[in-house]
Amino acid sequence: MLFICSAGLNVSALPAPNMEWYKIYGGSYYDHAYSVQQTLDGGYIFAGDSANDVWLYKTDAAGNKIWEKTFGVGIAHAVLQITDGYIIAGEKAGQAWLLKLI
């Protein structure tokens, strides 16, 4: 049994979380998700790649697909919701890039 204490909190006494839902996303390519964020509407967005194209996938709070987009600019490694859309960071051929969606 592992006991970890931090500032007097015994985390081994905390209950294990229960799985609320589990979904599989993707298609016939090798699809990868590298970054996920809960969005302001309570859903989620993740960024990654599908066949070496940027792959963005937006869900509702239950993990159901709202939309997905691909862009042929490389691999997305991070996504962040901003006040007027999303900002995505990634790389292609050893160069970094930023993509803004509105």
C-alpha positions as CSV (number, residue, x, y, z in Angstrom):
1,M,0.0,0.0,0.0
2,L,1.3,3.4,-0.9
3,F,0.9,6.3,1.5
4,I,1.6,9.8,0.4
5,C,1.2,12.7,2.7
6,S,1.3,16.4,1.8
7,A,0.6,19.1,4.3
8,G,-1.1,16.6,6.5
9,L,-3.4,15.2,3.8
10,N,-3.4,11.4,3.6
11,V,-4.3,10.8,0.0
12,S,-4.4,7.0,0.5
13,A,-7.6,7.6,2.5
14,L,-9.3,9.3,-0.4
15,P,-11.8,7.0,-2.4
16,A,-10.8,5.9,-5.8
17,P,-12.7,7.7,-8.5
18,N,-15.5,5.9,-10.5
19,M,-15.6,5.8,-14.2
20,E,-18.4,8.1,-15.5
21,W,-18.1,7.3,-19.2
22,Y,-15.6,5.9,-21.7
23,K,-15.5,6.7,-25.4
24,I,-13.3,5.7,-28.3
25,Y,-12.6,8.2,-31.0
26,G,-10.9,8.0,-34.4
27,G,-11.2,6.1,-37.6
28,S,-9.2,4.0,-40.0
29,Y,-5.9,5.9,-39.4
30,Y,-3.5,5.9,-36.5
31,D,-5.1,8.7,-34.4
32,H,-3.5,10.2,-31.4
33,A,-4.7,12.7,-28.8
34,Y,-2.0,14.7,-27.1
35,S,-3.9,17.5,-25.2
36,V,-7.4,17.8,-23.7
37,Q,-9.2,20.6,-22.1
38,Q,-12.6,21.1,-20.6
39,T,-14.4,23.8,-22.5
40,L,-16.5,26.7,-21.1
41,D,-19.7,24.9,-22.1
42,G,-18.8,21.8,-20.0
43,G,-17.6,19.7,-22.9
44,Y,-14.1,18.8,-23.9
45,I,-11.7,19.5,-26.8
46,F,-8.7,17.4,-27.6
47,A,-5.9,18.0,-30.1
48,G,-3.6,15.5,-31.7
49,D,-3.0,14.0,-35.1
50,S,-4.7,11.7,-37.7
51,A,-2.4,10.5,-40.4
52,N,0.0,13.4,-39.6
53,D,-2.6,16.0,-39.9
54,V,-3.8,18.2,-37.0
55,W,-6.9,16.6,-35.5
56,L,-9.3,18.6,-33.3
57,Y,-12.3,16.9,-31.7
58,K,-15.0,18.7,-29.7
59,T,-17.4,16.8,-27.4
60,D,-20.3,17.6,-25.1
61,A,-20.1,17.0,-21.4
62,A,-21.0,13.3,-21.9
63,G,-18.2,12.8,-24.5
64,N,-20.5,12.8,-27.5
65,K,-19.1,14.3,-30.7
66,I,-20.1,17.9,-31.5
67,W,-17.5,18.5,-34.3
68,E,-14.1,17.5,-35.6
69,K,-11.7,19.2,-37.9
70,T,-8.4,18.2,-39.5
71,F,-5.8,20.6,-41.0
72,G,-2.8,19.5,-43.0
73,V,-0.3,21.5,-41.1
74,G,1.4,18.8,-38.9
75,I,0.7,17.4,-35.5
76,A,-1.1,19.3,-32.7
77,H,0.4,19.0,-29.2
78,A,-1.7,21.4,-27.2
79,V,-5.0,23.1,-27.3
80,L,-6.4,25.9,-25.2
81,Q,-9.8,27.6,-25.3
82,I,-9.5,31.4,-25.4
83,T,-12.2,34.1,-25.3
84,D,-12.8,34.1,-29.0
85,G,-12.0,30.5,-30.0
86,Y,-9.1,28.1,-29.6
87,I,-5.4,28.3,-29.9
88,I,-3.5,25.1,-31.0
89,A,0.3,24.6,-30.8
90,G,2.2,21.9,-32.7
91,E,5.0,21.0,-35.0
92,K,5.8,19.9,-38.5
93,A,9.2,19.0,-40.0
94,G,11.0,20.3,-36.9
95,Q,9.3,23.6,-36.9
96,A,6.8,24.9,-34.3
97,W,3.5,26.6,-35.3
98,L,0.4,28.2,-33.7
99,L,-3.1,27.9,-35.2
100,K,-6.0,30.1,-34.0
101,L,-9.6,29.0,-34.7
102,I,-12.5,31.5,-34.3
